[in-house]
Amino acid sequence: MKKIGLVLLSWVVFSCNSNKSSEADSGQTASSNQTTKTASVTYNNPVLPGDYADPSVVRVGDDYWATATSSEWAPLYPILHSKNLVDWETVGHVFPEKAPAWADAHFWAPEITYDNGKYYIYYTAKKKGGNLCIGVASSTKATGPYTDHGPLVCQEVGSIDAFPIRDEKGDLYMVWKEDGNSQKLPTPIWGQRLNEERTALIGERFELFRNDPKTWEGGLVEGPFILKRNGYYYTFYSGDACCGRGCTYGVGVARSKTLRGPWEKYASNPILKQSDTWKCAGHGSIVSDAQGRDFYLYHAYQKDDFVYPGRQGLLDEITWGKDGWPQFAKNAPTATAAAPFNQNAPDIYSLIEEFNQKTLAESWQWPVNQKSNYQIKPESNGQLVMKASPAELGTVLAQRTLTGDYTTTTLLDKSSLSNGATAGLAAIGDNSNAVGVSVSKGDLVLWSVKDNKVTTLEKVKAPTENTVQLKLTARKGNKLEFAWSTNGTAWNQLNKGQAIDAAYLPPWDRGVRTGLFAKGPVNTTATFDWFKVENLD
């Protein structure tokens, strides 16, 4: 059994470490009464299983708070909580209902910080009619609600990956990457003063450093995180190709006595890249526990499942050499390591949603451009009623996949379909790429969508019973099989026993989702009784 971590689907539990970092101290240790036993318990990476790219973490007291990239899936920017850095629970979102008014896509690379009683989320998004910009939102509580302060910088080729830092005088600055690689240009890491209200950059910008294409950095450096230690600023950054099958990502570090430089890149870069289990490690943040230990929360692809679950969240400890440079364990990115608080995360074997709560669990997602059109009916022994949409895939509700090998099943009330509505179960890359099975009053259809082109793979008569169970089985992430049943025991195999090749599903920056859909006129609905994902051996 792959050890991933138990989710009874109202709550997804993850694993992670604790530390308080703030804009005032940029990652320095905070006071705490918490003590740590000698580590004799281990945890398994990933601590954030599934698609949690560009994770960021901060410690406030004894609480750890994290967030990660959402890309084109809402609700935007999950807020995760942990007491031990390995068990994580999603407790909210920065933008739970709708995107900021100024933005419409590419919700990437959030950075969570804490300063003077407020939490700040610096995030990247595509401006409506424009390019990538950096915005910021704030709240007096980690769980929100957050107030958006709008975009801070929008360069012609795009601005991304913000990090706030106070200099030696205590003045607030923002550091970020100019997205030159999108136009085959260099990628400077810039710094500029930021007002205390976080509403505007002030003064003149200056360059910290940029990518050297003749080295491991290749076409870019990005994802800066700055840590103050022993008279130096250390910038941890990522380089080369981040995502997809051709990824070559890694982590480097540079240091300087002052924020403005000069910056010295470590001669032994990259300090983190791949291991026997993980590849293309990068874009993370550092959190220090109450004892002063430093931990790096970052993402990587698992070699076995690779792109299908997406870039997953890993945790590894940073130690410091006598020369003052940071280092990771020789086997990092690790598969297993000593648990920071002598606790480990439970294994996730299944995810079950019976729709018997008043709201959906925080782990459910839907496309950014779609409203969350659903109603929960716990009084009806638990039912999910989805309002249909005439869009290509209809209305979608989905879950991250946590491994390449899984089975998803659901029970659909066929009698709830009317006026041409269809509903069913699918594996989803994005709105333009999916594979699924649809049920209508009269037919059961297996289909695929690739680059917006719909292909019917198989069509059979729908059963006469009022309810039908649907099943999707995935192997190695891209080999999909579908079946249906009226009793959950006798299954009728679709796709004629031949697995569907769904290697095309995940976009370059995302993992595959599995979930439910309802398609049809806007006044139609579909009702589901339960939804289950079982991760396989």
N, C-alpha and C positions, 0 to 999 in steps of 0.2 A: 504494500500500500504506500503510495506517495504521501509523505507527511506534509500536509499543507496547513493545516490548522483547523473545531466543530462549529458549524454555524446552523442554528435553528433559525430559519431565515428572518425573523423579525430583527435579529441583531447579528451582524457579521463581526467576528472577533479576530483581531490581528495581533501581531507581536511587535514590540519596540522598546526603546530605552528613554531614560529621563534626564533632563538638563534645562536650566534656565539660561536663555540667551536673550539679549535685549539690544535695542538700537544704542543704548547708552554704553553697554560693555561689549557688544558684538561677539557674544559667545562665551564670555568669561563665566566662571562658576558663581552660582548664587548660594546664599546660606540656606542650610536645611538641617533638620534634626535626624534625617533618615540615615541609617547605618546599613552597611552591606556586609553580608556574610562572605566567607571565602567561597568563590564560585566553584561549585561541584555539580551543578545542573547545567545542561546544555540546551540550546534552542536551535531550531532549524531555520535557515533562510529558504524562502523569503519570509520576512516578518509582515510584509504587506503583499499577500499573494494576489495575483491578477494585475490588471493594468493600472499601475500607480507610478507613472513616470514623473521625474523631476521632483521627488519628495522633499519637503522642507519641514524642519522640526524645531521647537523651542521649548525650554523648560521654564516654568513659572512656579516657584515653590517646589512641591513634590509632584506636580502634574506636568506631563508632556503632551504637547499639542502639535499635530502635524497636518499638512495638506499636500496636495499633489495636482498634477495636470488633469484637466477634464477634457481638453480637445473639443470635439463636437458633441459630447454627451452631457446633458443636463441631469440633475441640478449641478451647478458649477462650483468647483473647488470644494471637495469634501473637507470637513473638519473632523479629525480623528483624535482620540484621547487614549492615553496610556499612563500607567503608574510604574511600569518596569521596562519600557522600550521594546518589549517583544509581544505583548498582548495589546492589540489595538481595537478600538470600537469606533465606528462612524457615528458621530453625535450631532451632525448638522452639516450645513453648507454655507458658503459665503453668500452666494446668490441662489437661494432655494427655489424661487418662483420664476424669475426671468433674468435675462442677461442685462448688464448695464446698458442704459439707453444709448450710449455712444458706440457700442461694439456689436458685432454680429457673428464672429467666428474665431477660431484658433485660440481657445482659452487655455493657454499654456503657462508653465513655469511660475507658479505662485511662490512667494517667499513670506513666511509668517514670522513676525517679530513682536516684541513686547517692549514698551517704553513708557514710563511715567503713567502707569495705570491704564494704558490702552494697548489693544492688539491691532497690528497693521498687517494687511495682506497686500503685498506688491505683486501685480500680476501682469501678464501679457495678453493682449487681444487685438484682433484686427478691427480697425476703425471702419465704420460704415463709409463706403466709398473711398477708403484709403488703405494704408498699409498697417503693419504691426506697430502698436504703441504700448507703452507701459502705464498702467493705471494703479491706483491705490484705494483701498477701502479700510475703514477702521471701526472698532467696536470696543466697548468697555468690558465685554465678556468674550471669551474665546469662541463660544458657540453662537455669538451674534445676538441680535441682528446687526449687520454691518451696513455702514453708510458709505456709499461710493463717492470719491472725491474727483473722479474723472481722470483723463489722461494727463501724464506729466511730460512725456516726450514722445514725439512721432517723427523719426528721421525718414528721409526719402526712401532709403532701402529697408527701413524697419528698425525698431528698437525692441529689445527683448532681454529677459533675465536680469531683473533689477535686484540689487542688494543694498540696504541702508547701513551706514557706518558712521560713527563719530570719530573725528580726527583727534590728534594730540591735544587740541585746544577745547575739545568738547563740541565742536561745531558739527552739525548733521550734514552728511553727504549721501548721494545716491550713486552707486556704481552700476553700470550696465554694459551690455554688448550691442554694438551696432551690427545689424544683421547683413553685413556685406556679402557673406557667402551665398545669399539668395540671388545675388547678381554677379557671382564669381569675382568678388572683390575681397580685400582683406577685412578682418573683423577686429577692430579696435575695442578694447575694454576702456570705457570712459568713466570719469568721475566728475561730479558737479555738486555745488552746494544745494541743499534742499531746505526750504523754509520749515519752521516748526509745525505749521499747520498741515504740511504735506500736500499743499495745493499748487506749488510752483517750484521749478528749479531757478536758482539765482546765481549771479556771477558767471564766470567763464568756465567752460568745461576743459578738462585736461585728460590726457591719455595715460593710462597705467602701463599697458603693453598690448601687443597684438600677436596674431598667429605668425609662426615661421613655417612657411609651406615646405621647407626643406627638411623639417624634422617630423617627429611622430604626430605633431599637431595638424599637419595637412592643411586643409582649407579653412579651419576655424579654431578659435578658442571661445568658450562660452560658459554659462552657468557659474559665475564667480561667487565664492563664499569667503568672507574675510574674517580671520581670527587674530586677535591680539594676544601675543605671548612673548614674555621675556624681552620686551623692547622692540619686537618686530611685529609688523603686519604680515600675516601669511594669507595669500590668496590661493585657495583651492579652486581649480578650474578644470573644465573638460575640453577635449580636443578631438578633431577628426570627425568621421561620419557617425552620427548618433543612432541611426534607426534603420530598421528593416534588415533584409537578408544580407546586405552588403556592409553592415555596420563595422566600424573599427574603433569605436569610442574608447577613451581612456581618461585617467585623471592625472593632472600634474599640479605642481605647487610652485609659487614664486613668493619671494619675501622682500620687504623693504623696511627701513627705519621710519619712513614717513609715508603717509598715504599717497603723496604726489610722486614718490619714487626718489631715486631710480630703483626699479624692480629687478631682482635677480631670479631667474628661473633655475630650479634645482637641476643639477647635472645628471641626476639619476631618474629624471622623468621618463616615462609616466610611472607613478608610484602604485597605480591600480589599473588593471585592464581586463584580464581574464584568468580563469582557472580551469580545472577539469570539469567543473559543473556549470560555471557562468561565463558569459562573454559580454563585451561591449559595456563595461561598467562606467557609470559617470553621473553627473549632474545631481549632486546631493548637498546636504548641509550638515554642520557639525553641532553637536549638543554635548555639554559637559555635565556630568552628574555632581552630586554634592561632595564627592571625594576628589573631584578634579580630573576624573578619567574622561577622555574625549571619545565620542562615538560618531561615526559617519553613517547617515541614513541616505541611501542613494538607489539608483535603479540599475538593473542589468537584465539581459535575456538568459533564461535557462537553456542550456544547450540541447537538452532532450526535446522540449516542447517548442523552443525557439520563439518565433514571432506570434504564435497563436494566442497565448494568454497576454501577450504584450510585455512591456518593460515593468518588471516587478520590483517591489521595494525590499532592499537588503540592508542589513545592519552589520557593521564591523568596527572594531575598536582601532583607534589610532594611538600609536606610541611614538615617543620622541627620542631620537638618537642623541648621542653625546655632541654631535656636530650641530644640534639645534634643528635638524630637519625631521619632518614627520615620516612615519612608515607604517605599513600594514603588515599583518602576518604573511608569511611566505605563501600560504595556501589561499589567500584572499583573491577574489571574492569567495568567502567560505560557504561550505554547505552546512556545517555545524560549528558552533562556537560556544564558549562558556557564557552562560546567562548572566547579564550584569547584576541582577538582583536575586540570583539563585532561584529564579522562577522561569518556567518555560511555557510556551503557548500550547494549547490543546491542538490535536490534529483535527483538521476539517475533513470529514468523510462525506457529509451530505448537507444539503441546504433545502429546507422545506418551508414553503409559505402556504398556509391554509386560509389566509385572508380572514382571520377571526379577530383582528385588531381594527381599531378605527381608522388607522392610517397605514400606508405602505411603509415597509422598512426603509431605512436611509440608503440601503445598498441598491435599490432600484434606480434605473436610469432611463432616459428617453432622449431622442435627438434634440439638439439645441433649438432648432426651428419649429419644434412641435410643442403644443400645450400639453400639460399633464392631464389628459382627458380620461378620467376614470372615477369610479365610485366604489368604495368598499362597503359591503353589507354583512357585518359580523352577525347580525340578528338572523340571517338566513343560513345559519350553519357555516358561515364564511363563504363569501362570493366576491369576485372582482368583476365589476361591470365596466367594460371599456367602450367609450364612444368611438365609433368608426370614423375613418377619414378616407377621402378619395385619393389621398397621396399615393405615391408609388408602392410603398410598403404598408400604407395605412397608418393607424395609430400604433406606436411601438412602446412596450415596456420590457426592459431587458436587465440582465445581470452580467457582470464580468465573468468570463470563464477563468478558472484558476489553474487549469492544467490542460494538456492536449487530449486527455482521455477522460470522457465523461458521458453520462446519459442524462438527458433532460426529458421529463414527462409532465403532462398536464391533462386535466379533465375539462373538456369543453361542453357546455350545454348547447347542443345543436338546435334545440327548440327556441333559443333566444335570438337566432338569426332570422332576419326578415328583409324584404325589399332589396334582394340582391347582395346582402352583406356576406362577407366571408371572414373567417378568423382561423388562427392556428398557431403553429410553433415554428421557430426559425433560428438559424445561426446567422448572425448579422455582422458584416464588416462596417458598412455605413448605409446611407439611404440608397446608394446605387449598386450595392453588392451584397447579396444575401442568398441563402438557400432555405426553403421551408416547405411546409405542407399546409394547405388551406382546406377548410371544410365549409361547404355551403349546404343549403337544403337538399340539393340533389347529388352533388359530386364531392369527391375528395381528390385534390390535385397536388402533385409534387412538382415544384417549380424552382427555377434559379433565376437570379437577376445578376448580370455582369455588365458593368458600365452602362447601366440603365436599360439593357436589353433583356426582356423577359423571355424565358424558354420554358415550355411545359415539358416536364420529364416523364410524367405518368399521370393518368387520369382514370379513376375508378368510381363506381357508384358509391355514394355515401350510405352507411348503414341506416336502417329505419329507426333504430333506437334514438331516444331523445338526447342521450349523452354519448360521447366518444372520447377515448383516451388516445393521445398522440405521444409518440416517442422519437427522440433524436439521439443517436449514438455517434460520438466522435472518437476517432482513433488517430493519434499522432497529430491532432489538431486540424487536419485537412481531409480526412477520410470520413464522410458522413453517410449514415444510413437512417432511414425513416420507417416507422411502422405505426399501425393503428389497431385499436382493440375496443370492444364494447364492455369487457369485463376485467381487463387488466391482467388476464392470465393467458388467453389465446391471442397471439399477436399476428397480424397480417403484414408481412414485409412488403415495403414498396421498393422502388428503384431496382426491381428484378434481381435482387441479391447482389447487385454491383454497387460498391461504395462510390459516392459522388466525390470527385476531386474538387475540394473547395480551397485550394492553395491560394487562390486569388482574393480571398475575402479580406484579410486584414489590410487596412491602409498602412502606409509607411510609418505612421506615428501612433498606431493604435492596435489593441488586441481585439479578438473576436468576442462578441456578446452572444448570449443565447436568451431567447425570450418569447414574448407573446405579441400578437398583432391582431388588429381588427380593421378591415378595409370595407368601404362601402359609402353610401350616401351619409351626409352629416347627421341625419336624424335616426340612424340605426346604431345598434349596440351588439356586443358579444359578451357572454357571461362565462367565466372560468371558476371552477370550484377549488382548485389547488394547483400548485406548481412545485416541481422538485428537481434538483440537480444532484446527481450522485457522481462523485469523483471515483474513477476506476483504478484498478491496479496497473 
